[in-house]
Amino acid sequence: MKKIILVRHAKSSWDNPFLNDHDRPLAARGIEDAPKMAERLKKRGIKPSLFLSSTALRAAETAKITAEILDYPKDEIRWEKELFLASPNQILKLLRMQKDSVDTILIFGHNPGLNDLISHLGGTLDNLPTSGQFGFKVKSEHWAELKPETAEPWFIDYPKKKS
């Protein structure tokens, strides 16, 4: 069974309102929340086969922090420019192209694309908060078969959620 964990980047900084959106770093709260949320993944026993991350600085920083805690090699993170403000269809296309030898994928991205993909695949939530995680199990051994009928919501977690 394949597993996908959608991770919204941690809280970004708006200290410089003139900074290009792609180049915004994490805020202090994001730097605090990202490792806490990565620890929660570790407690779940998550062993990622692949990290796919938007190239936006806030997503990249979140991915690197998570990789360190989950013992995933940072130099093996795949940087995907098209994940920056990607639509659900763009994210699905990327997932469906992955090798079937990959079992668990973590995707670091942005709203509204992640929210829309969660809804499309049958998950229910109003808004995936910053540092939020939404997991799906895929009832197939082939990424190419990922669709709402094969996706099953697994878990949702976010910084303010009570454990």
DAHU-V405746 format. One record per residue. PHI is phi in whole degrees, -180 to 180 (999 if undefined). D_CENTER is the distance of its C-alpha to the mean C-alpha in whole Angstrom. Layout:
BEGIN
PHI|D_CENTER ; PHI|D_CENTER
END
This chain:
BEGIN
999|18 ; -82|15 ; -136|12 ; -126|8 ; -124|6 ; -89|3 ; -122|2 ; -79|5 ; -51|7 ; -69|10 ; -54|14 ; -97|15 ; -89|19 ; -115|21 ; -58|24 ; -114|25 ; -66|25 ; -94|26 ; -69|23 ; -57|22 ; -53|18 ; -64|17 ; -100|18 ; -73|18 ; -84|17 ; -75|16 ; -82|18 ; -56|20 ; -63|18 ; -65|15 ; -66|16 ; -80|17 ; -75|14 ; -56|12 ; -67|14 ; -62|15 ; -70|11 ; -65|11 ; -63|15 ; -65|14 ; -64|12 ; -62|15 ; -64|17 ; -76|16 ; 80|16 ; -69|13 ; -124|14 ; -69|12 ; -91|13 ; -152|11 ; -109|8 ; -118|8 ; -134|7 ; -58|9 ; -82|13 ; -59|13 ; -54|14 ; -65|12 ; -72|9 ; -62|11 ; -65|12 ; -64|9 ; -63|8 ; -65|12 ; -62|13 ; -65|10 ; -59|12 ; -60|15 ; -73|15 ; -92|14 ; 57|16 ; -99|14 ; -62|17 ; -60|15 ; -75|17 ; -103|16 ; -65|12 ; -94|12 ; -90|12 ; -118|12 ; -57|14 ; -70|14 ; -77|10 ; -71|12 ; 58|13 ; -72|12 ; -80|14 ; -56|13 ; -64|15 ; -65|14 ; -67|11 ; -60|13 ; -58|15 ; -62|13 ; -63|12 ; -66|16 ; -89|17 ; -75|15 ; -68|18 ; -67|19 ; -72|20 ; -85|16 ; -102|15 ; -127|12 ; -114|8 ; -105|5 ; -115|3 ; -106|3 ; -151|6 ; -137|8 ; -90|11 ; -86|13 ; -57|11 ; -66|8 ; -56|11 ; -66|13 ; -67|11 ; -58|11 ; -63|15 ; -59|16 ; -85|15 ; 103|17 ; -82|15 ; -125|16 ; -171|15 ; -80|17 ; -159|14 ; -81|10 ; -69|12 ; -58|10 ; 68|9 ; -70|8 ; -131|7 ; -131|8 ; -103|9 ; -128|11 ; -102|14 ; -110|16 ; -82|19 ; -166|20 ; -99|20 ; -126|20 ; -60|17 ; -62|19 ; -95|20 ; -68|16 ; -162|18 ; -54|18 ; -70|21 ; -104|19 ; -97|16 ; -129|16 ; -54|14 ; -114|14 ; -159|13 ; -133|12 ; -150|12 ; -159|12 ; -53|14 ; -90|17 ; -75|17 ; -75|20 ; -78|20
END
